[in-house]
Amino acid sequence: MVEHSGLCNLAQAQIQTFGVDSDSRVLQFASFSFDACISEILMSWSSGATLYLGTKDSLMPGTPLIERLRDYDITHVTLPPSALAVLPQEELPALQTIIVAGEACAAELIKQWSIGRNFFNAYGPTEASVCATVAKCTLEDEKVTIGRPIANKQIYILDSHLQPVPIGVPGELHIGGVGLARG
């Protein structure tokens, strides 16, 4: 029961954070059966960017995917870190922004892929309209965090009594704001 307002908020927050505009070329990597596809679609359509679709074979991590990124001058791509990890190193001058999501990202991937481009780690459960936080990653980062909440979302780290924990103390992540599923 995710409301449409959450998807509108998601698209606008990602357009602003990732610098997507009408000149951008976004690759549709996520399967249409996965909630992350909504992020790629709405971010593209809402900004006037071009959305590039591919066959299952043309999006296979490795040589097929790197060829797709190169041949279509893709500027923005969202990939799970495991897919990024198996891509052959290639210059890809058009690629301005890499967003990793869906699983933990190793700092080594940032060092390999962030040179000369923006690199973001996005996090969020489906119940929060796909993405709740984003971290802009740099070469100096020793570990990858989930970052800060996107626009109109709140993030709290709470203990078992629903009280905020001090910085550095483990707790449970609680999400609030626009896009949180009803119930």
N, C-alpha and C positions, 0 to 999 in steps of 0.2 A: 504494500500500500504506500508506494512512494508517489508523492504528488508532483504534478507538472512544474510547479514553481521551483522545486529543487533542481530539476533539469535545466531550467532557464538560468538559475543562479550558477549552476555548474559551468554551463557554456560561457557565460559572461566572465566568470572568475578565471577560467582557463584561457580564454582569449586574451585577457589582460596580462595574466602571469606569463604565458608562453609567447606573447608577442605575435599572435596570429592575425593576419589581415588579408585583404583581397588578393595580395600577391603570393600568399602562402600556398604551398602544395603539401597536403596532409595525406599520409598513407593510412588506409583502412587496414590495420593489421589484425585487430581483434575479430574473432568470429562473431557473426550476428547472433549466436546463442549465448554470448558472454556480455554482461552488463557494460564492460569497458567500451564496447563498440559505440554505445550511445555518446560517450565522451567525444570520440573521434568524429562522429557524424555531426552532432550539434555544434561542436567547436568550429567545424568547417562551414557548415551552412549558415550559422549565425554571423560569421565574419565575412562571408563572401569568398572564402578560400576555395581552392579546388580540392576535392576529395578523390583520391585514386584508389580504386578497387583492384583486387588481384585474385587470381585463382589460388586454390590451396597450394598447388605446386610452386607458383611464382612467389609465394610468401614463406616458403620453407626456409628456416634459419640456416644460414651458410651462404653459399654462392648465389642461389636464386634470389634471396632477399637483398643481398648487397647489389646485385645487378638491377633490381627493381628500384632501389634507392638512387642508384647512379643514373640509370637510363631515363627516369622520370623527374630528375632534379628535385627530389623530395626535400622539403625544407623542415618539416616537423614529423616526427615519428614517436609513437608510444610502443615500447616493447617490454616484455618481461626480461629481467636481467639474464636469465638462462639463454634467451634467444640472442641477446646482444653479445654474450660471452663467446658464442661460436661463430660470430661474423668475422670473416677475414678482414684484416686491417686494410683499409682503403681510404684515400683522401676525402672523397665525397664533399667537394667544395660547396655545393648547394645546401647541404644539411646544416641548418642553423640551430636546431633544438632537438635534443633527445630527452624523452620522458621515460623513466623506468617505473614500472608499477606491477603489482600482482604478487611479488615475492621480494625477499630481502636482497639488497644489492651490495656487492662487495666494493670496497673503496678502490680496488685495482681497476674496476671497470670505469670509474670516474677518471682515473689517471690515463687510461687508454683512449677514452672517447670524448672527454670534455675540452680538449685543446682546440681553441678557436671556435667554440660553440657553447651554447647554453646547455646545461645538464640538470635535470630535475628528477627528484624522487617523489612520486605521488603515492598517497596511501588513503584507503578508505574502504569500508565495507559497503556492500550493496544497499544496506538499510540506511545509508547516509547519502544516497544519490551518487554512487560510484566513487567519488573522491572527497575526502574531508580535509586532508592536509597536503601541503607541498613543501619540499625543501629544495632550494637552489644549491647545488653541489659544486664545489671548487676543487682544484688540485690540492689545496692545503688540507682538505678534510681527511681526517684519519679514520673516522667512522661515519656511516651514513645514518641520518636521522629521518624521522617522518616529517619533520619540519613544523610549520605553523598552520593554523586553520586557514582555509580559503575564505573569501568574503562571505559574510553572513553566517558563519559557522562558529561554534565555540567548542573548545577542547578542555577537558578537565581530567586530572589524574587524581583519583579518589581511593580512599582506603575502604575496608570492608564495612565501615559505618557511614559511607558516602561523605566523608570529610576530605577536603583537599590535603594532599601529602606535600611535605617540603620538597624543594628541588633536589633531585638525586635519590629520593626515596621511592622504591617500587610501589606501584599502585595499579589500579585498573583504569583503562581509558574509557571516558564517557564523552559522547558527542552530542551537541545540541545545535539548534538553529534551523535555518531554511534547508529543506531537503531531507530532514530526518523522517523516516517512515512513520506513519500513524501506528499507534499501538505499541 
